[in-house]
Amino acid sequence: MRGLEQRNAVIAIRVSSDKQFNEGDSPEAQREQLVRHADTLQATIKKTFIFAESGAKVKQPMQEAIDYCRDPKNNIQLFIIKSIDRFTRGGADFYGPLKKQLDEIDVQLVDLYGVISTQRVNTLEHLDIKYDWSVYSPSQKTEYLEAERAKDELRDILSRMVGASIRYTRLGYWMRQNPYGFGSEKIETRNGKRTILKPHPKEAPFVIRIFKLRAAGIKHDSEIIDEVNSMGYQSRVHYIRSKSDRTSVVSKRGGNLLDKDAMDLILRNPIYAGVNNEKWTNGQPIKFVFPGLVDIETFNRANRGKVVITERGDDITITTEETPTHQVNKGRRDPEFPFRKFVGCSKCGKPLYGSASKGSNGTYYPAYHCDKGHYFRVPKADLEATIMAFINKVVVTPENAQIISERVTGEWDRRQTAKNKDLELIDGQIKELTFESEQSLRKLKYLESATAIKFMEEDIVRIDKRVKQLQNDKSKQEGSNRINIGVVLGRVMYYLENLDQIMKKQIDPIRKAQLFGAIFDKIPRYSELQSGTENPRYLTGVNELFQLIPGRIPGMVAPPRLELGTQGSSSLCSTN
C-alpha cells in the first residue's frame, strides 16, 4: 500500500437531496474542509465529486468516483472524504464492498476525523510471509461500526421525519411538494405550525377554468385546451442540475403548453377538490383542513363519472372507472358518431358509444351501443331519426323566451367580466416572460461555454415565440369583446324559435349534437327519446325552459343554466 506521501487525490462530497440534511453541511463547507486536509497531506486534487443523493440506495453515488480512480491514467492514490457517513449511509454491507474496490486498486480512503487508519498489520510479518487474509487494518471494526451507526442515524432521522409527515397528512395538512395551481403557507394550528395549500395567484385560474369548462360540458377537450393556452398557461419550469456539480444547471424541463395528457392529470387529481388520497393515507380519502380550488360537485361533473368523490358526513369515498382502450377520448369527437355520449342506454342510462361492426358479407353496420355488461345496440340511422323526430316537437313559450333573454344578459355580463380578468392574466404572463427574456439576454454576455450559450439562445427564442402567441391571443379576445349584446340576443332568439330548422340545415354533425345536448339537464335515455315523440310525460331530462308538443312538462332536474358559444352565440345558429 502506498503511503500518504503520494500527491494525487480526489475529494468526494455528498449531501442529501433533502433540505433537512443540507442544513449546516453544504457542499461549499465540505469542499473547504477537504481542500484544507488535502493540503496537509501534500496532495494534489485532480478531481472533485459532488453528490446530492442518498447513500443508502442500492446504486451507490460514490461508485462514479471510485470508477474514476480505477482508471490508471488518472494516477490516483488518495480518496478523501469528510466522514464515513458521507461515504455511504448503507451500513457495513455497502461500506465494505466500496472500500474493498479502493484497496484492490491501491487507493487509500482518508477521512477528516482519522477513524480510517492508514496502518496495515501483517500477522505473519515475523515469518516474512504475507497472504491476503493475513493483512488487515486495525481500524476495520471501528470503520464498520461507524458505517452501521450512520445507517442507524439515517433510519432514525427518516423515521422521525417521515413518521411526522404521515401523521400530519392524515390530519389534513400538506407535507409534499406543491401541486400545480397551489402555493403553500404555514399557519398556527392546534397541532403547531403546519403547512396548508392556498391558490397560486398565477396558476390557480388555469386549473379552475379547466374544471369549469369541462363541467359545463359544452366544449370539446381540444377547445378547452386551446382556451386555457390562450390565457397564458404554461407548466412549471424545473431546472436539472449536474450530478457532479449541483451549482451547474445542465437543462430544464417544463414551460410547456397544456395538452390532453396534462389536462387529464389535473382533472383526475382529487387534491383540487380538497381531498387527499395517497399512500400515506393508506388509500383512505381524507378531506384537507383547507379548501380545494373547486368544489366536489364541480369535480365530479368535470370527470363525467371517470372519477367520482362521494361525501357522506365525515366519510369520503373515491371511485374510478377505467375506460376501455378502444373508447378512450383523445379530445376530438368522431363526426361519424356525433351523438355518442349525448344519448344514454335504455337499460342503464350510461352514455352510448359508437362503432361500426363488420357483417359476414363484409358490409359495415354503424350503430350506437352500450358496453356495460349487457347488450344494447341501436342502428345509427334509427337513433338519429328518433332525435330529429324529437326535435320537431321542441318549442319555447314566449314567457320562457323572456326568461332566457334575461339570463343571457346576465351570463353575458359575467363572461365579459371574466374575459377582462383573462386579459389581465395574459398581460401578467407577457410581462413575466418579457422580463425573463431580458434577464437571459444579460446573462448571455457573460457565458463562455458553447453548450450554455446554445441552451440560453434556444430558451430566448422559445420565450419570444410564446410572447408573440400570447399577444395574438390577447388581440383575438379583445376583438371578441366588441360583439354587441343585442346581436347575441338576436341570435339566441333565432336559435330558440327555429331549433328544428337549424338542426336540419346544420352540416357539421358535431355542432348538431351540441345543439341537441343544450336542450337537456341530463343525458336522456334512448327509450325516453322514443316515448317523448309520442308522450312527452315520459321524458324527464328536458330543461324546463323548453316544452314538448303536445302539453307542457316541467322536466327540470337541475337548476337551469344557459351556456353561450365560444364567440358570443354565433356558434348556436351557424349552418356551416
Protein Blocks (a to p, Z undefined) as FASTA:
>chain_A
ZZfkbmbdcddddddfbfklmgopafklmmmmmmmmmmmnopacfbdcdddbdfkbfbdf
klmmmmmmmpmklopabdcdfblklmpcnbjmlmmmmmmmmmmnopacddfkomaccbdc
dfklmnopacfklpccfklmmmmmmmmmmmmmmmmmmmmmmmmmmmmmmnopafbdcdeh
iacdddddfkbpaddddddfklmmmmmmmmmmmmnomacfklmmmmmmmnopacdddddd
dfklmkbcfbdeejiacdfklmmmmmmmmklnopacdfknnopacddfbdcfbdfklmmm
mnnomaccddehjbccdddddddfklocghiacfklmmgokaccfklopacdddddddfk
opacdddddfehpacdddfklmmmmmmmmmmmpccdfklmmmmmmmmmmmmmmmmmmmmm
mmmmmmmmmmmmmmmmmmmmmmmmmpmbfklmmmmmmmmmmmmmmmmmmmmmmmmmmmmm
mpcfklmmmmmmmmmmmmmmmmmmpmblmlmmmmmmmmpmbdcdfklmmmmmmmmmlpck
bcfkbccdedjddfbfbdcdddddfbljlmmmgcZZ
